[in-house]
Amino acid sequence: MNFIERTIERAAADRKAIVFPEGNDKRVITAAAEILKRKITDVILLGDEKEIKSLAGGLDISGAEIINPLTSPKRSEYVDTFYEMRKGKKGMTPEKADEMMKVNNYWGVMMVKKGAADGMVSGACHSTADTLRPALQIVRTAPDSKLVSAFFIITVPNCEYGENGTFIFADSGLNMNPSAEDLSEIAIASAKTFKTLVNAEPKVAMLSFST
């Protein structure tokens, strides 16, 4: 069993609720149908229910919860919470908070903040910046971390290196010009992530592309 298969097995054994802000994207709907079929996680799709079901066509997404941020009964609560978190920031008003909570990525992150979802998957049709900004404003960084970094998980079949061919590469696309302190924090965070996800002792190598 490879890393991806083990991860799916672990997810199905401890089923969580994952919110997908890009519920009106056919690729996301197709993935959601497969996730539901295999009972990997509970699925929450954000968007207009009629549009999502029309895009689904013959795909079975009957097990998904569909939430429209524009009409949800939680709307006032989420807007008020966001405003309280951000008031005092430049340009933030109750009206601005209301507008931002119309954006699915902001709504999805607020669901995670409120405990209405365990995680969010986004980026199919949003930029990295548009995906990360709501998370940084609402969930923020871990208490012991000053830096947010990104990583890729690479799995190589029939490979003797890594953990049975599984590697984490970081930071591959977020911090463009990290300092020495940043690099050390990225390495430590990535090692912790590797241990959590792969369940193996990490071995860290620092690669330089300065020449």
C-alpha positions as CSV (number, residue, x, y, z in Angstrom):
1,M,0.0,0.0,0.0
2,N,1.5,3.3,-1.1
3,F,1.3,6.7,0.7
4,I,-1.8,7.9,-1.1
5,E,-3.7,4.7,-0.5
6,R,-2.7,4.8,3.2
7,T,-3.8,8.4,3.5
8,I,-7.2,7.6,1.9
9,E,-7.6,4.7,4.3
10,R,-6.8,6.9,7.3
11,A,-9.2,9.6,6.2
12,A,-12.0,7.1,5.7
13,A,-11.4,5.6,9.2
14,D,-11.7,9.0,10.9
15,R,-14.2,10.7,8.6
16,K,-14.1,14.5,8.6
17,A,-16.2,17.2,7.0
18,I,-14.3,19.0,4.2
19,V,-15.7,22.2,2.6
20,F,-15.1,22.9,-1.1
21,P,-15.6,26.6,-2.0
22,E,-15.4,26.0,-5.7
23,G,-18.7,24.0,-5.8
24,N,-19.6,25.4,-9.2
25,D,-16.5,23.8,-10.9
26,K,-17.2,20.5,-12.7
27,R,-13.8,19.1,-11.7
28,V,-14.6,19.7,-8.0
29,I,-18.1,18.2,-8.4
30,T,-16.6,15.1,-10.0
31,A,-14.1,14.8,-7.2
32,A,-16.8,15.2,-4.6
33,A,-18.9,12.4,-6.2
34,E,-15.9,10.1,-6.0
35,I,-15.1,11.0,-2.4
36,L,-18.7,10.4,-1.4
37,K,-18.8,7.1,-3.3
38,R,-15.7,5.9,-1.5
39,K,-16.9,7.3,1.8
40,I,-13.6,9.1,2.4
41,T,-14.9,12.3,4.0
42,D,-18.2,14.2,4.4
43,V,-18.5,16.8,1.6
44,I,-19.7,20.4,1.8
45,L,-20.1,22.3,-1.5
46,L,-20.4,26.1,-1.6
47,G,-22.5,27.7,-4.3
48,D,-26.0,27.9,-5.8
49,E,-27.7,24.5,-5.3
50,K,-29.5,24.6,-8.6
51,E,-26.3,25.4,-10.5
52,I,-24.3,22.7,-8.7
53,K,-26.9,20.0,-9.3
54,S,-27.2,21.0,-13.0
55,L,-23.4,20.8,-13.4
56,A,-23.4,17.4,-11.7
57,G,-25.6,15.9,-14.4
58,G,-25.6,12.2,-13.8
59,L,-23.0,12.3,-11.0
60,D,-24.3,11.3,-7.6
61,I,-23.7,14.1,-5.1
62,S,-26.8,13.4,-3.0
63,G,-24.7,12.9,0.0
64,A,-23.1,16.3,-0.2
65,E,-24.3,19.3,1.9
66,I,-24.7,22.3,-0.4
67,I,-24.5,25.8,1.2
68,N,-25.1,29.1,-0.5
69,P,-23.2,31.8,1.4
70,L,-25.6,34.4,0.0
71,T,-28.7,32.8,1.6
72,S,-27.4,30.8,4.5
73,P,-29.0,31.4,7.9
74,K,-25.5,31.6,9.3
75,R,-24.8,34.7,7.2
76,S,-25.2,37.4,9.9
77,E,-23.2,35.4,12.5
78,Y,-20.3,34.9,10.1
79,V,-20.3,38.5,9.0
80,D,-20.4,39.8,12.6
81,T,-17.6,37.4,13.6
82,F,-15.4,38.5,10.7
83,Y,-16.0,42.1,11.4
84,E,-15.0,41.7,15.1
85,M,-11.8,39.9,14.0
86,R,-10.8,42.6,11.5
87,K,-12.2,45.8,12.9
88,G,-9.5,48.4,13.2
89,K,-7.8,47.2,10.1
90,K,-7.6,49.7,7.2
91,G,-10.9,50.0,5.3
92,M,-12.7,47.5,7.4
93,T,-16.4,48.3,8.0
94,P,-19.5,46.2,8.6
95,E,-20.4,46.7,5.0
96,K,-16.9,45.5,3.8
97,A,-17.2,42.5,6.1
98,D,-20.6,41.7,4.5
99,E,-19.1,41.9,1.0
100,M,-16.1,39.7,1.9
101,M,-18.4,37.0,3.4
102,K,-20.0,36.7,-0.1
103,V,-16.7,35.3,-1.3
104,N,-16.8,31.5,-1.1
105,N,-13.2,31.1,0.1
106,Y,-13.8,33.5,3.0
107,W,-17.0,31.6,3.9
108,G,-15.3,28.2,3.8
109,V,-12.5,29.3,6.1
110,M,-15.0,30.8,8.5
111,M,-16.7,27.4,8.6
112,V,-13.4,25.9,9.6
113,K,-12.9,28.6,12.2
114,K,-16.4,28.0,13.6
115,G,-16.0,24.2,13.7
116,A,-18.7,23.7,11.0
117,A,-16.0,22.0,8.8
118,D,-12.7,20.3,9.6
119,G,-10.8,21.5,6.6
120,M,-11.1,23.3,3.3
121,V,-9.8,22.3,-0.2
122,S,-9.5,25.2,-2.7
123,G,-7.3,26.3,-5.6
124,A,-8.9,24.6,-8.6
125,C,-9.9,28.0,-10.0
126,H,-8.5,30.4,-7.5
127,S,-4.9,31.7,-7.3
128,T,-2.7,30.9,-4.4
129,A,-3.1,34.4,-3.0
130,D,-6.9,34.2,-3.1
131,T,-6.8,30.8,-1.4
132,L,-4.4,31.8,1.4
133,R,-5.6,35.3,2.2
134,P,-8.8,34.2,4.0
135,A,-6.9,31.6,6.0
136,L,-4.3,34.1,7.1
137,Q,-7.0,36.6,8.1
138,I,-9.3,34.2,9.9
139,V,-7.5,31.1,11.0
140,R,-4.0,32.7,11.2
141,T,-0.7,30.9,11.9
142,A,-0.1,28.4,14.7
143,P,0.8,30.0,18.0
144,D,4.5,28.9,17.8
145,S,4.9,29.9,14.2
146,K,5.6,33.3,12.6
147,L,5.8,32.1,9.0
148,V,3.4,30.3,6.6
149,S,5.0,28.0,4.2
150,A,3.9,25.5,1.5
151,F,5.0,22.1,0.5
152,F,4.5,19.4,-2.1
153,I,4.2,15.7,-1.3
154,I,6.0,13.7,-4.0
155,T,5.6,9.9,-4.3
156,V,7.9,7.9,-6.5
157,P,7.0,4.3,-7.2
158,N,9.7,1.7,-6.6
159,C,12.1,4.2,-5.1
160,E,14.6,3.3,-2.3
161,Y,14.9,6.9,-1.2
162,G,12.7,9.0,1.1
163,E,10.1,6.9,3.0
164,N,9.4,4.2,0.4
165,G,9.6,6.9,-2.2
166,T,7.6,9.6,-0.4
167,F,9.1,13.0,0.0
168,I,8.1,16.5,1.1
169,F,9.5,19.4,-0.8
170,A,9.2,22.9,0.8
171,D,8.9,25.8,0.3
172,S,8.0,25.3,-3.4
173,G,5.9,28.3,-4.2
174,L,5.1,30.7,-1.4
175,N,8.2,32.3,0.2
176,M,10.1,33.7,-2.8
177,N,13.2,35.0,-1.0
178,P,13.4,33.4,2.5
179,S,16.0,34.5,5.0
180,A,18.2,32.0,6.9
181,E,15.8,32.1,9.8
182,D,12.8,31.5,7.4
183,L,14.6,28.5,5.9
184,S,15.1,27.0,9.3
185,E,11.5,27.5,10.3
186,I,10.3,26.0,7.0
187,A,12.6,23.0,7.5
188,I,11.3,22.4,11.1
189,A,7.7,22.8,10.0
190,S,8.1,20.5,7.1
191,A,9.8,17.8,9.2
192,K,6.8,18.0,11.7
193,T,4.4,17.7,8.8
194,F,6.2,14.7,7.3
195,K,6.1,12.9,10.7
196,T,2.4,13.6,11.0
197,L,1.4,12.6,7.5
198,V,3.8,9.9,6.7
199,N,4.2,8.5,10.2
200,A,8.0,8.2,9.8
201,E,11.1,9.9,11.2
202,P,12.0,12.8,8.8
203,K,15.5,13.2,7.4
204,V,16.0,16.8,6.3
205,A,18.3,18.0,3.4
206,M,18.7,21.6,2.5
207,L,18.9,22.3,-1.2
208,S,20.5,25.4,-2.7
209,F,19.5,27.0,-6.0
210,S,21.5,30.2,-5.5
211,T,24.1,29.4,-8.2
